[in-house]
Amino acid sequence: MRVQRVYQEVDKELADDFTDLKLLDSLIEKYKGKKGSLIPLLQGAQSIYGYIPTAAFEKISEETGISLSDMYGVATFYAQFRLKPAGKHIIKVCHGTACHVQNADAITDAIKEALGVTDGETTPDRLFTLESVACLGCCSLAPVMMIGEETYGKLTGASAVKVIKDIKINDNKK
């Protein structure tokens, strides 16, 4: 099964207003002029911001001479890169064969309804991002989802939504 990436529109001005480009200086200095630096630069930028803002692409291009088209080509080819802000908690619902057979669609549908987002979108409060993935490698727990580093298996739509509500409650206590 091929999972399609869906991008959520973000107001460029708003998103980049909060981007401190000085945070990129040491990263750029580390890789400037080195062959094969494009992917580490993109990974580093994403590590700093949680995604790769437009302003970061522009600064890296200006400082290193790597063309914007080359950077966007790599960033859109590899699924690891995000071009839009993601939520604090990324919900990955497995849609591999074992999970699909165990009705992973019901899990995704319940989460979509509970959060009011579609696949690939982030909630307005930027607390959750929902992603369908091809496989999480936990077939014996099907259907399964991961939130951060935590794996949840043998799910129903209701149990998946309960996990998310519990996370939201715990986040509000902090």
TORKERO-211606 format. One line per 4 residues: number of its first residue (from 1); their letters; for each residue x, y negated, z of N, C-alpha, C, O. Coordinates in Angstrom, 2 decimals, always signed. Atoms other than C-alpha are relative to their C-alpha. Layout:
<atoms>
NUM> a> X,Y,Z,X,Y,Z,X,Y,Z,X,Y,Z ~ ...;
</atoms>
This chain:
<atoms>
1> mrvq> +0.84,+1.19,+0.00,+0.00,+0.00,+0.00,+0.88,-1.24,+0.00,+1.84,-1.32,+0.77 ~ -0.76,+1.24,+0.07,+1.33,-3.42,-0.90,-0.75,-1.05,+0.80,-1.94,-1.27,+0.59 ~ +0.59,+1.03,-0.83,+0.69,-6.15,+1.64,+0.33,-1.35,-0.62,+1.50,-1.66,-0.85 ~ -0.21,+1.30,+0.60,+0.21,-9.59,+0.16,+0.20,-1.04,+1.08,-0.54,-1.09,+2.07;
5> rvyq> -0.21,+1.09,-0.94,+1.65,-12.58,+1.99,-0.94,-1.14,-0.36,-1.06,-1.50,-1.53 ~ +0.92,+1.10,+0.20,-0.86,-15.37,+2.43,+0.57,-1.19,+0.75,+0.96,-1.07,+1.91 ~ -0.56,+1.19,-0.62,+0.32,-18.89,+3.14,-1.09,-0.97,+0.41,-2.05,-1.21,-0.33 ~ +0.95,+0.96,-0.53,-1.55,-21.36,+5.26,+0.53,-1.40,-0.34,+1.72,-1.67,-0.19;
9> evdk> -0.41,+1.37,+0.31,-1.50,-24.99,+4.16,+0.30,-0.74,+1.30,-0.44,-0.65,+2.28 ~ -0.39,+0.79,-1.16,+0.30,-27.27,+6.59,+0.30,-1.40,-0.50,+0.90,-1.58,-1.56 ~ -0.29,+1.38,+0.35,+0.47,-31.05,+6.49,+1.51,-0.22,+0.11,+2.06,-0.21,+1.21 ~ -1.46,+0.11,+0.05,+4.10,-31.57,+5.41,+0.51,-1.11,+0.91,+1.49,-0.93,+1.64;
13> elad> -0.45,+1.13,-0.80,+4.38,-34.94,+7.09,-0.03,+0.36,+1.49,+0.92,+0.09,+2.22 ~ +0.15,-0.36,-1.41,+3.10,-33.62,+10.42,+1.02,+1.05,+0.40,+1.66,+0.91,+1.44 ~ -0.91,-1.08,-0.35,+5.18,-30.44,+10.37,+1.43,-0.49,+0.08,+2.16,-0.12,+1.01 ~ -1.39,+0.44,+0.03,+8.43,-32.21,+9.48,+0.28,-1.15,+0.96,+1.44,-1.44,+1.23;
17> dftd> -0.21,+1.06,-0.98,+7.88,-35.08,+11.93,+0.67,+0.54,+1.26,+1.38,-0.19,+1.96 ~ -0.51,-0.58,-1.23,+8.84,-32.69,+14.71,+1.29,+0.77,-0.23,+1.76,+1.48,+0.67 ~ -1.19,-0.76,+0.36,+11.90,-31.29,+12.93,+1.24,-0.82,+0.32,+1.50,-1.84,-0.33 ~ -1.26,+0.64,-0.35,+15.17,-32.31,+14.58,+1.08,+0.63,-0.87,+1.57,+1.72,-0.57;
21> lkll> -0.95,-0.56,+0.97,+17.57,-31.81,+11.68,+1.42,+0.09,+0.54,+2.26,+0.79,-0.03 ~ -1.33,-0.09,-0.61,+20.61,-32.33,+13.91,+0.29,+1.41,+0.51,+1.44,+1.82,+0.64 ~ -0.17,-1.37,-0.47,+20.00,-28.80,+15.16,+0.65,+0.89,-1.05,+1.20,+1.95,-0.72 ~ -0.60,-0.77,+1.10,+21.20,-27.56,+11.75,+1.50,-0.24,-0.17,+2.18,+0.53,-0.84;
25> dsli> -1.39,+0.41,+0.26,+24.60,-29.28,+11.91,+1.02,+1.10,+0.25,+1.87,+1.36,-0.60 ~ -1.00,-1.05,-0.31,+26.57,-26.49,+13.62,-0.19,+1.21,-0.91,+0.79,+1.86,-1.28 ~ +0.27,-1.12,+0.90,+24.88,-23.84,+11.46,+0.61,-0.29,-1.38,+1.29,+0.56,-1.95 ~ -0.53,+0.37,+1.32,+25.76,-25.67,+8.25,+1.52,-0.02,+0.03,+2.17,+0.45,-0.90;
29> ekyk> -1.46,+0.05,-0.11,+29.30,-26.29,+9.44,+0.61,+1.40,+0.00,+1.67,+1.63,-0.59 ~ -0.49,-1.37,-0.08,+29.74,-22.59,+10.18,+0.07,+0.68,-1.37,+0.99,+1.45,-1.63 ~ +0.11,-0.70,+1.28,+28.73,-21.49,+6.66,+0.37,-0.83,-1.23,+0.45,-0.30,-2.34 ~ -0.27,+0.89,+1.13,+29.60,-24.49,+4.49,+1.20,+0.49,-0.80,+2.28,+0.73,-0.25;
33> gkkg> -1.08,-0.40,+0.89,+31.69,-23.45,+1.48,+0.30,+1.48,-0.03,+1.19,+1.91,-0.76 ~ -0.24,-1.45,-0.03,+31.51,-19.72,+2.25,-0.92,+0.69,-0.99,-2.09,+0.34,-1.13 ~ +0.82,-0.80,+0.92,+30.32,-17.23,-0.35,-0.99,+0.84,+0.79,-0.70,+1.27,+1.91 ~ +1.00,-0.85,-0.64,+27.17,-15.31,+0.50,-0.63,-0.61,+1.23,-1.10,+0.11,+2.11;
37> slip> +0.50,+0.66,-1.21,+26.02,-17.91,+3.02,-1.50,-0.31,-0.04,-2.07,-0.71,+0.98 ~ +1.40,+0.42,+0.12,+22.49,-18.47,+1.72,-0.92,+0.69,+0.99,-1.67,+0.02,+1.71 ~ +0.90,-0.72,-0.92,+20.71,-15.75,+3.68,+0.31,-0.32,+1.46,-0.62,-0.58,+2.22 ~ -0.26,+0.39,-1.39,+22.55,-16.46,+6.97,-0.45,-1.44,+0.32,-0.91,-1.70,+1.44;
41> llqg> +0.48,+1.37,-0.23,+21.74,-20.18,+6.56,-1.52,-0.02,+0.19,-2.02,-0.68,+1.09 ~ +1.46,-0.05,-0.13,+18.05,-19.42,+6.02,-0.42,+0.69,+1.29,-1.35,+0.24,+1.97 ~ +0.32,-0.70,-1.25,+18.00,-16.95,+8.91,+0.26,-0.91,+1.21,-0.52,-0.94,+2.16 ~ -0.33,+0.91,-1.10,+19.69,-19.49,+11.16,-1.01,-1.12,+0.14,-1.41,-1.46,+1.25;
45> aqsi> +1.00,+1.07,-0.04,+17.26,-22.25,+10.21,-1.32,+0.53,+0.57,-1.97,-0.13,+1.38 ~ +1.24,-0.58,-0.51,+14.32,-19.95,+10.87,+0.12,+0.32,+1.49,-0.84,+0.17,+2.24 ~ -0.23,-0.27,-1.42,+15.83,-18.94,+14.19,-0.15,-1.27,+0.84,-0.66,-1.23,+1.96 ~ +0.09,+1.28,-0.71,+16.03,-22.60,+15.20,-1.44,-0.49,+0.10,-1.89,-0.89,+1.17;
49> ygyi> +1.32,+0.63,+0.06,+12.54,-23.69,+14.11,-1.18,+0.98,+0.07,-2.31,+0.55,+0.28 ~ +1.08,-0.99,+0.03,+10.53,-20.44,+13.99,-0.53,+0.21,-1.40,-1.28,+1.16,-1.64 ~ +0.30,-0.07,+1.43,+10.06,-21.01,+10.25,+1.00,-0.92,-0.67,+1.82,-1.54,+0.01 ~ -0.94,+0.88,+0.67,+11.96,-22.92,+7.59,-0.75,-1.22,-0.53,-1.44,-1.13,-1.55;
53> ptaa> +0.70,+1.21,+0.44,+10.64,-26.48,+7.30,+0.59,-0.54,-1.30,+1.75,-0.30,-1.62 ~ -0.44,+0.61,+1.25,+10.85,-28.35,+4.01,+1.23,-0.87,+0.23,+2.16,-0.84,-0.57 ~ -1.13,+0.89,-0.28,+13.21,-30.87,+5.58,+1.28,+0.79,+0.23,+2.36,+0.31,-0.11 ~ -1.18,-0.83,-0.21,+15.58,-28.05,+6.58,+0.55,+0.48,-1.33,+1.77,+0.50,-1.53;
57> feki> -0.44,-0.38,+1.34,+15.68,-26.78,+3.00,+0.78,-1.15,-0.65,+1.85,-0.96,-1.22 ~ -0.61,+1.17,+0.64,+16.51,-30.29,+1.82,+1.36,-0.32,+0.61,+2.31,-0.61,-0.12 ~ -1.29,+0.29,-0.65,+19.26,-30.86,+4.40,+1.05,+1.04,-0.36,+2.18,+0.69,-0.68 ~ -0.95,-1.06,+0.35,+20.89,-27.48,+3.74,+0.47,-0.17,-1.44,+1.65,-0.01,-1.74;
61> seet> -0.34,+0.20,+1.40,+20.79,-28.18,+0.01,+0.98,-1.16,-0.16,+1.99,-1.04,-0.85 ~ -0.87,+1.18,+0.09,+22.34,-31.64,+0.40,+1.39,+0.26,+0.56,+2.39,-0.17,-0.01 ~ -1.28,-0.20,-0.70,+25.07,-30.46,+2.77,+0.86,+1.11,-0.61,+2.08,+1.06,-0.53 ~ -0.76,-1.15,+0.51,+26.04,-27.21,+1.03,+0.09,+0.04,-1.52,+0.94,+0.74,-2.07;
65> gisl> +0.00,-0.05,+1.45,+25.26,-27.86,-2.62,-0.80,+1.17,-0.56,-0.85,+1.34,-1.78 ~ +0.85,-1.10,+0.47,+22.98,-24.79,-2.80,-1.30,-0.63,-0.50,-1.91,-1.44,+0.19 ~ +1.19,+0.62,+0.57,+20.08,-25.66,-5.07,-1.26,+0.41,+0.75,-1.36,+1.51,+1.29 ~ +1.28,-0.29,-0.63,+16.58,-25.88,-3.67,-0.68,+1.19,-0.66,-1.30,+2.01,+0.03;
69> sdmy> +0.66,-1.12,+0.69,+15.35,-23.46,-6.33,+0.62,+1.33,+0.40,-0.10,+2.32,+0.53 ~ -0.64,-1.23,-0.47,+17.92,-20.86,-5.26,-0.48,+0.36,+1.41,-0.77,+1.52,+1.71 ~ +0.43,-0.26,-1.38,+16.93,-21.26,-1.61,-1.45,+0.47,+0.05,-1.77,+1.44,+0.74 ~ +1.41,-0.41,+0.01,+13.20,-21.07,-2.30,-0.17,+1.37,-0.65,-1.02,+2.15,-0.23;
73> gvat> +0.06,-1.32,+0.64,+13.78,-18.10,-4.60,+0.28,+1.12,+0.98,-0.42,+2.14,+0.99 ~ -0.35,-1.01,-1.00,+15.44,-16.15,-1.79,-1.05,+0.03,+1.12,-1.48,+1.10,+1.53 ~ +0.94,+0.08,-1.13,+13.05,-17.37,+0.94,-1.36,+0.57,-0.34,-2.05,+1.11,+0.53 ~ +1.31,-0.54,+0.37,+9.97,-16.36,-1.04,+0.09,+1.47,-0.41,-0.93,+2.16,-0.45;
77> fyaq> -0.17,-1.40,+0.37,+11.43,-13.01,-2.14,-0.03,+0.90,+1.22,-0.67,+1.95,+1.21 ~ -0.11,-0.83,-1.20,+12.21,-11.68,+1.34,-1.11,-0.31,+0.99,-1.33,-1.47,+1.35 ~ +1.13,+0.16,-0.91,+9.28,-11.11,+3.67,+0.41,-0.51,+1.38,-0.44,-0.97,+2.14 ~ -0.44,+0.43,-1.32,+11.41,-11.97,+6.72,-0.09,-1.52,+0.19,-0.12,-2.01,+1.32;
81> frlk> -0.02,+1.45,-0.10,+11.30,-15.69,+5.91,-1.41,-0.59,+0.02,-2.30,-0.14,-0.69 ~ +1.27,+0.70,-0.13,+8.46,-17.99,+6.91,+0.18,-1.43,-0.51,+1.17,-2.10,-0.19 ~ -0.03,+1.36,+0.51,+7.72,-21.22,+5.10,-1.02,-0.90,+0.70,-1.07,-2.10,+0.46 ~ +1.02,+0.73,-0.76,+4.89,-22.24,+7.42,+0.18,+0.34,+1.47,+0.66,+1.42,+1.80;
85> pagk> -0.13,-0.29,-1.44,+4.80,-22.53,+11.21,-0.81,+1.23,+0.39,-1.92,+1.44,-0.11 ~ +0.67,-1.19,-0.50,+3.87,-19.32,+12.98,-0.44,-0.23,+1.44,+0.05,-1.14,+2.11 ~ +0.46,+0.09,-1.37,+2.06,-18.82,+16.23,+1.05,+0.50,+0.99,+2.02,+1.16,+0.61 ~ -0.89,-0.47,-1.07,+3.78,-18.17,+19.53,+0.03,+1.52,+0.04,+1.08,+2.12,+0.30;
89> hiik> +0.12,-1.46,+0.00,+2.54,-14.57,+19.32,-0.38,+0.46,-1.41,-1.40,+0.04,-1.95 ~ +0.29,-0.52,+1.32,+2.70,-12.75,+15.99,-0.60,+1.39,+0.14,+0.03,+2.31,+0.69 ~ +0.73,-1.27,-0.08,+0.15,-9.95,+15.72,+0.22,+0.72,-1.32,-0.21,+0.25,-2.37 ~ -0.22,-0.81,+1.20,+1.25,-7.28,+13.26,-0.87,+1.24,+0.10,-0.70,+2.08,+0.99;
93> vchg> +0.88,-1.16,+0.03,-1.45,-4.78,+12.41,+0.49,+0.93,-1.10,+0.63,+0.52,-2.25 ~ -0.50,-0.98,+0.96,-0.18,-1.62,+10.72,-1.12,+0.46,-0.92,-2.24,+0.76,-0.48 ~ +0.94,-0.50,+0.99,-1.91,-0.60,+7.52,+0.64,+1.12,-0.82,+0.26,+1.35,-1.97 ~ -0.61,-1.16,+0.64,+0.32,+2.36,+6.66,-1.02,+1.13,-0.08,-2.14,+1.00,+0.41;
97> tach> +0.94,-1.10,+0.26,-1.25,+5.67,+5.71,-0.70,+0.51,+1.26,-1.92,+0.61,+1.29 ~ +0.61,-0.55,-1.22,-1.78,+7.04,+9.23,-0.97,-1.00,+0.64,-2.05,-0.62,+1.08 ~ +0.87,+1.02,-0.59,-3.23,+3.76,+10.49,-1.22,-0.27,-0.88,-2.33,-0.48,-0.39 ~ +1.11,+0.22,+0.93,-5.33,+3.26,+7.38,-1.07,+1.08,+0.18,-2.27,+0.78,+0.23;
101> vqna> +0.91,-1.12,-0.18,-6.88,+6.71,+7.82,-0.76,-0.11,+1.33,-1.90,+0.32,+1.43 ~ +0.62,+0.16,-1.32,-7.61,+5.86,+11.47,-0.75,-1.34,+0.13,-1.07,-1.78,+1.23 ~ +0.84,+1.20,+0.08,-9.47,+2.69,+10.37,+0.69,-1.28,+0.50,+0.12,-2.01,+1.31 ~ -0.70,+1.24,-0.34,-6.88,-0.08,+10.73,-0.76,-1.23,-0.47,-0.63,-2.30,+0.12;
105> dait> +0.78,+1.13,+0.49,-9.22,-2.29,+8.71,-0.95,-0.53,+1.08,-1.20,-1.73,+1.16 ~ +0.90,+0.42,-1.08,-11.60,-2.35,+11.68,+0.75,-0.83,+1.04,+0.19,-1.77,+1.60 ~ -0.82,+0.76,-0.95,-8.77,-3.59,+13.91,+0.22,-1.41,-0.55,-0.01,-2.40,+0.14 ~ -0.25,+1.30,+0.62,-7.85,-6.37,+11.49,-1.26,-0.84,-0.05,-1.23,-2.03,+0.26;
109> daik> +1.26,+0.73,+0.09,-11.49,-7.34,+10.97,-0.42,-0.56,+1.37,-0.88,-1.70,+1.46 ~ +0.37,+0.45,-1.34,-12.13,-7.56,+14.74,+0.88,-1.17,+0.45,+0.40,-2.12,+1.06 ~ -0.92,+1.08,-0.38,-9.04,-9.72,+15.26,-0.30,-1.27,-0.80,-0.29,-2.37,-0.26 ~ +0.35,+1.15,+0.84,-9.96,-11.98,+12.32,-1.21,-0.73,+0.59,-1.23,-1.95,+0.71;
113> ealg> +1.22,+0.59,-0.55,-13.40,-12.51,+13.82,+0.26,-0.68,+1.35,-0.23,-1.78,+1.59 ~ -0.27,+0.55,-1.33,-12.10,-13.09,+17.35,+0.83,-1.28,-0.05,+0.60,-2.21,+0.73 ~ -0.89,+1.16,+0.07,-9.43,-15.58,+16.30,-0.46,-1.05,-1.00,+0.00,-2.20,-0.96 ~ +0.46,+0.94,+1.01,-11.24,-17.20,+13.39,+1.05,-0.31,-1.06,+1.09,-1.42,-1.59;
117> vtdg> -1.04,+0.16,+1.03,-8.32,-16.69,+11.01,-0.09,+1.16,-0.99,-0.74,+2.17,-0.72 ~ -0.12,-1.10,+0.94,-7.63,-14.59,+7.95,+1.44,+0.50,+0.05,+2.29,-0.09,+0.72 ~ -1.33,-0.60,+0.01,-4.61,-12.41,+7.29,+1.03,-1.02,-0.48,+0.86,-1.66,-1.52 ~ -1.07,+0.93,+0.34,-1.44,-14.51,+7.25,-0.17,-1.38,+0.61,+0.72,-2.22,+0.49;
121> ettp> +0.26,+1.32,-0.56,-2.99,-17.46,+9.06,+0.37,-0.07,+1.49,+0.53,+0.95,+2.17 ~ -0.32,+0.30,-1.39,-2.17,-19.06,+12.39,-1.18,-0.73,+0.61,-1.81,-1.56,-0.05 ~ +1.09,+0.68,-0.67,-4.75,-20.18,+14.92,+0.34,-1.49,+0.14,+1.52,-1.85,+0.21 ~ -0.26,+1.45,-0.11,-5.17,-23.98,+15.21,+0.84,-0.39,+1.21,+1.59,-1.37,+1.15;
125> drlf> -0.81,+0.30,-1.19,-3.62,-23.92,+18.69,+1.42,+0.56,-0.10,+2.23,+0.40,+0.81 ~ -1.30,-0.60,+0.30,-0.60,-22.12,+17.16,+0.42,+1.03,+1.05,+1.61,+1.21,+1.32 ~ -0.29,-1.04,-0.96,-0.87,-19.37,+19.74,+0.18,+1.35,-0.69,+1.03,+2.13,-0.28 ~ -0.07,-1.30,+0.67,-1.42,-16.43,+17.32,+0.11,-0.15,-1.52,-0.49,-1.04,-2.12;
129> tles> -0.05,-0.17,+1.46,-0.49,-15.51,+13.76,-0.34,+1.45,-0.26,+0.20,+2.35,+0.39 ~ +0.42,-1.35,+0.34,-2.15,-12.46,+12.21,+0.68,+0.44,-1.30,+0.64,-0.28,-2.30 ~ -0.65,-0.53,+1.19,-0.20,-10.31,+9.75,-0.33,+1.48,-0.16,-0.26,+2.25,+0.79 ~ +0.11,-1.42,+0.33,-1.00,-7.02,+8.05,+1.36,+0.44,-0.50,+1.98,-0.24,-1.32;
133> vacl> -1.31,-0.52,+0.42,+2.14,-4.92,+7.61,-0.17,+1.41,-0.55,-1.14,+2.10,-0.24 ~ +0.09,-1.30,+0.67,+2.84,-1.80,+5.58,+0.19,+1.16,+0.97,-0.50,+2.17,+0.84 ~ -0.23,-1.09,-0.94,+4.16,+0.34,+8.45,+0.80,-0.50,+1.19,+1.75,-1.26,+1.03 ~ -0.74,+0.33,-1.21,+5.31,-0.06,+12.04,+0.77,+1.20,+0.54,+1.50,+1.08,+1.52;
137> gccs> -0.75,-1.19,-0.40,+6.69,+3.47,+12.33,-0.49,+0.65,+1.28,+0.28,+1.33,+1.96 ~ +0.59,-0.58,-1.23,+4.37,+4.51,+15.16,-1.20,+0.85,-0.37,-2.26,+0.72,+0.23 ~ +1.12,-0.74,+0.57,+2.21,+6.96,+13.24,-0.78,+0.82,+1.02,-1.99,+0.98,+0.90 ~ +0.69,-0.82,-0.99,+1.43,+9.12,+16.26,-0.93,-0.82,+0.89,-1.77,-0.26,+1.59;
141> lapv> +0.85,+0.87,-0.80,-0.21,+6.10,+17.92,-1.12,-0.66,-0.81,-1.82,-1.53,-0.30 ~ +0.92,+0.67,+0.93,-2.41,+5.17,+14.93,-1.43,-0.06,+0.53,-1.90,+0.87,+1.18 ~ -0.46,+1.24,+0.61,-4.05,+2.76,+14.59,+0.75,-0.85,+1.03,+0.46,-0.82,+2.23 ~ -0.93,+0.69,-0.89,-1.39,+0.46,+16.00,+0.19,-1.46,-0.42,+0.04,-1.82,-1.58;
145> mmig> -0.40,+1.38,+0.27,-0.46,-3.20,+16.31,+1.17,-0.34,+0.93,+1.35,+0.27,+1.98 ~ -1.09,+0.51,-0.83,+2.57,-5.03,+17.64,-0.25,-1.49,+0.21,-0.66,-2.20,-0.70 ~ +0.03,+1.43,-0.31,+2.55,-8.39,+19.37,+1.34,-0.27,+0.66,+1.60,+0.19,+1.77 ~ -1.37,+0.19,-0.45,+6.10,-9.60,+19.79,+0.71,+1.34,-0.05,+0.75,+1.98,-1.10;
149> eety> -0.72,-1.27,-0.07,+8.09,-6.57,+20.92,-0.85,+1.12,+0.59,-0.39,+2.25,+0.72 ~ +0.90,-0.96,-0.66,+5.11,-4.81,+22.54,-0.87,+0.72,-1.03,-1.45,+0.09,-1.91 ~ +0.80,-0.82,+0.91,+3.36,-1.94,+20.72,-1.26,+0.47,+0.71,-1.21,+0.89,+1.87 ~ +1.29,-0.44,-0.55,-0.31,-1.10,+21.28,-0.58,+1.02,-0.97,-0.74,+0.75,-2.16;
153> gklt> +0.48,-1.07,+0.86,-1.69,+2.18,+19.97,-1.35,+0.54,+0.40,-1.92,+0.17,+1.42 ~ +1.31,-0.64,-0.19,-4.85,+4.27,+19.70,-1.08,-1.07,+0.19,-1.94,-0.95,+1.07 ~ +0.88,+1.16,-0.16,-6.75,+1.02,+19.22,-1.36,+0.17,-0.64,-1.56,+0.97,-1.56 ~ +1.29,+0.26,+0.64,-10.33,+0.17,+18.47,-0.04,-1.51,-0.22,+0.83,-2.23,+0.28;
157> gasa> +0.12,+1.45,+0.17,-11.46,-3.26,+17.35,-0.14,-0.70,+1.33,+0.49,-1.74,+1.56 ~ +0.24,+0.61,-1.31,-12.65,-4.01,+20.87,+1.26,+0.01,+0.87,+1.55,-0.98,+1.54 ~ -1.21,-0.05,-0.85,-9.44,-2.85,+22.58,+1.08,-0.94,-0.53,+1.84,-1.51,+0.26 ~ -0.97,+0.93,+0.57,-7.30,-4.90,+20.16,-0.33,-1.43,+0.40,+0.56,-2.20,+0.76;
161> vkvi> +0.43,+1.35,-0.38,-9.33,-8.03,+20.88,+0.23,-0.22,+1.49,+0.60,-1.32,+1.89 ~ -0.25,+0.14,-1.44,-9.07,-7.37,+24.64,+1.47,-0.29,+0.28,+1.77,-1.13,+1.13 ~ -1.44,+0.26,-0.17,-5.25,-7.25,+24.39,+0.29,-1.46,-0.30,+1.03,-2.12,+0.44 ~ -0.25,+1.38,+0.41,-5.27,-10.60,+22.61,-0.58,-0.98,+1.02,+0.06,-1.98,+1.36;
165> kdik> +0.61,+0.87,-1.03,-7.66,-12.17,+25.13,+0.82,+0.00,+1.28,+0.98,-1.04,+1.91 ~ -0.85,-0.08,-1.20,-5.45,-10.93,+27.99,+1.28,-0.83,-0.17,+1.72,-1.49,+0.76 ~ -1.20,+0.81,+0.26,-2.40,-12.52,+26.37,-0.33,-1.48,+0.10,+0.43,-2.25,+0.68 ~ +0.41,+1.40,-0.05,-4.28,-15.79,+25.96,-0.23,-0.46,+1.44,+0.16,-1.56,+1.81;
169> indn> +0.23,+0.33,-1.41,-5.38,-15.73,+29.60,+1.32,-0.17,+0.73,+1.51,-1.12,+1.48 ~ -1.30,+0.09,-0.65,-1.82,-15.05,+30.77,+0.77,-1.24,-0.43,+1.46,-1.84,+0.39 ~ -0.68,+1.20,+0.49,-0.47,-17.87,+28.60,-0.58,-1.26,+0.63,+0.15,-2.21,+0.92 ~ +0.63,+1.17,-0.61,-3.00,-20.31,+30.07,+0.36,-0.15,+1.47,+0.27,-1.25,+2.02;
173> kk> -0.39,+0.04,-1.41,-1.85,-19.41,+33.60,+1.38,-0.63,+0.17,+1.72,-1.14,+1.24 ~ -1.39,+0.49,-0.10,+1.72,-20.48,+32.81,+0.07,-1.50,-0.06,+1.16,-2.06,+0.01;
</atoms>
